[in-house]
């Protein structure tokens, strides 16, 4: 699970190991599900991982033994005391992920890049879902740049944790909050050791968020990862509350090309369509 600090320089994203241990990977994926979904049934976890229910049950039993999960009254698994970071821990994240997936799949197909859904967790964002690009017939307005797009896309970020004030999706969500809410996140209740910020720092962030709010999208130019840039918009539920960030991650060396091909337009259109599908959805109900 990714760690970061306020002074850390952006680094290339983690490369998969040459000799992966599948059972360990599955156990870590289960931890991320429990952390990000809040409540998980073994049958659902098994389906998402593509493993048998008995295997998922044995892996989950080890997480319980180590304190990373525990069962609630309905026998679903919830975050345990050893989980560490404050879990998203909200049942609505699973529903949000489910409703958002077809929209992210459509967006990824349109722009030929990886799209991501993330939620705020203290002063960080957690990636709930990533949809990577797979080769398919390109839309007409992107045909001219498709060869460049195929040269490599950003990988799956599901479960990754990044600082909200640096990630484009995090900034898109923060731009929808009040000054009082921002102070609560960054000044009064820092979630990580050494993460408390000064009022001067918050003033600079507030000015940046005002610009984001005016133009309607946030950007990240290699601020969280070397060689990767991104654009993002905030996603609102049926009550008008900003509940997530929707971003598209692009290798920095072709970022301007993808933007010129219509990235902002596609991102804004997906935002509209996703929010329409969330018209009856609220995190407060």
N, C-alpha and C positions, 0 to 999 in steps of 0.2 A: 504494500500500500504506500502510495507516494507521500513523502514528507517534504516540508518546505519551511523556509524561514523568511522573514521580511527582507533580509539582506542577501538572500541566495540569488546567484546569477542564473538565468535560464540555461538549461542543459538540454541536450538531445533526449528525446523520449527513450524509455527503456527498450532495449532490444530483447526479443524472446531468447531464452537460453537454447544452446545448441542441443542439449539433451534434457528436454522438459520431463518433469515427473508428474504424470497426469493426475494421480490421486491427490498430490499436494495442490495442484492447480484447482481441482474441483473443490477441495476444502476451503481454499482462499476465496473462490467464487461464491461459495455458500456464505462465508462470513460477510462478503459484500452485499449479498441479497438481504441477509438479516439486518445489516446496518442500514441499508438504503430503503428497503421496503417496510421495515418496522415489524411486520408479522409475515411469516412464511410457512406454508404447509409443505411437508416432505414431497407430496405428489407433484406440486407445482415446481419445486426446486429440481426434482428429478427430470421433469419434462424440459425445463429450460436448459439443463446441463446435458441432456441426452443420455442419461444414465438410468439404471433401474431404481425403483423406489427403495429396495433393500439396501443398495449401495449408498444412496442419499441418506437413509436413516442411520447407517453406521457412521458415516462422516459427520452427520449432525450430532450424534451421540458423543463424538470426540470433542466437538466444539462446546457441548454442554459440560463435559468433564473438565475442560480447560477454562471454563467460565466465560466463553465468548458468546454463548447463547443459553437460553433457558426456555421452558415451555410455559405458556399461559394456561388459563382455565379451559380454553378451547383446543388445547394440545397443539397450537401453532407455536413456532419458534420465534422468540423475540430477543433483542440484544441483551447480552449478559453483562455483568459488572466489569469484565476484563476487556470490553470492546474498545475502550479508550475514548476517542473523539465522541462528542455528543451525537448520538445517532439521529438521522433524519426521523426515524421512529414514528412515522405518520402513515396511517393506512392509505391515505389518498395518493401517495406516491406510486403505488402499484397501478391504480386506476389511471393516473396521469400518464404513466409510461405506456400502458395499453392503448389509450386513446391517441397518443402522440405518434406511435410507431408508423402507421401508414402515411402520415404527413411527412415524417422524416425520410421514409423510403422514397416518397415522391420527390422531395427536395434534393436528395442525393442523386437521384436519377436525372434531374434537371440540370444540376450544376457540375456533376461529375466529381464531387468532393465529399468528404465525410461530414455528416451532420450530427449534432449532439444535442441532448437535452440534459439540463442540470438544474439543481435546486440549491437554494441557500441553506447552509448549515453553520450557524454562527458567523464567523468572519471568513468562511470558506465556501466553496461550491463543490458539490458532489455530482459527478456525471452519472445520471440514471440510465442513459441509453446513448449508444453511438450506432450509426448506420454507415458502413463503409461502401464505397462505390465499387460496382462490378461492371464489367464491360457490357454495354447495351447500346442500341442505336441512339445517337445523340440528338437532342432537340435542334431544330434548325439554327437558332441563334448562337449555338455553341459548336456547330460543326467545324468552323474554321480553326478552333483551338483544341479540338478533341485529342489530336496527337500529343500535344503537350500535357494535357490532363492525364493521359494514360501512363505518363512516365513514373507515376507513383503517387499514392494518396496517403493521407494520415490514417493511422490505425485506430482500432477500437479503444475508446477511453472509458468505457463503462467501469464504474467503481473508483475512478481516479479522483483525488481531492486536490484542489488548487486554491490559492488565495483569491477571494472574491474581488478584491480591488485591482487585480491584475488580469484575470481571465475576462474575456469579452462578455461571456454570458453572465458572469458575476456582476460586472459593471452595469450591464443592461438592467438587471434586477435592482441593484442598489440605486440606480437613477430614479426608480419609482417610489423610493422610500422618503419619509420626512427627515428633517434634520435631527429631530429627537430620536428617531429610530436608528439613524446612523451613529449617533453618539452612544446609544445603548450597545451597539455592536462593537464599535472600535475603541471607545473611551472607558465605558463603565463595566463591561462584561467581556473582556478578552478571553477567547476560548483556548488560546495556546500560551505557553510560557514565553514571556518577552514580546507578546504581540500587541500590547497596549500602545496606542498612538497618541501623539500630541494634538492639541487643538489646532496648531498651525498646519500639521499634516492633514487633518480632517478638513480644514478650510480649502486646501488645495484640491483634495478629492471632491469636495462639494462643488467646486467650480467646474471640474471636469465632468461631473455627473450632470450639471446643468446644461452643458453643451450636448451631452449624449441625449438628454431628454428632449432638447430642441430639434436635433437632427433625426431622432428616431432609431438610432442604432449605435452600438458600441464596437470598438475595435481593439485589437491586441496585436501589436507588431513585435513578435519574438519576446514578449514580456514574461511568458511562463515556460517557453521551450524554444531553444535555439533552432532556427530554421523553419518555424511554424508561425503563421499569422492567422487571424480569425476575425470574422464579423458576427455580431449577435444582436438579437432583439429580445425584449421581455415578452413573456406570455402571461396573459391574465385569465383568471377563471370567470365564472358567470357573474360573480359579484364585483368584478373589476379589480380584483386584487392580483398583484404580480406574484405568480407562484413558481415561475421557472424562467430559465434562459434558453433560447434556441440559437445555436451557433453553427457556423460552417468553418471548418479548419482547412487551411490550404498551405502547401509548401510555400515558403516566403518567396522563392525565386520565380513563381508564376502567379503570385497573388494579384498583381495589377492586371494581368491578362484575364483572370477569372472575374475580377470585378468589372472590367470593361465589357465582358460577355453577358452581364446581367445579374450578377450575384445579389446585389442589393434588392433588385426588383423581385427576384425569386424568393428571397428571404422574407420580404415584407408580405408577399402574397401568401406564403406558407403560414406566417403569423396570423393573417386574417382568417384563413381557412381553419387552422387549429383552434383559434379562439372561438370560432363559430361552433365547432364540435364540442367545446367546453361550456356552452351556454347554460347547460343545466348542472354544471359541475362547480362545487364550491368546497374549499378546504375548511370552512367554518360550519358546515351543516352536518 
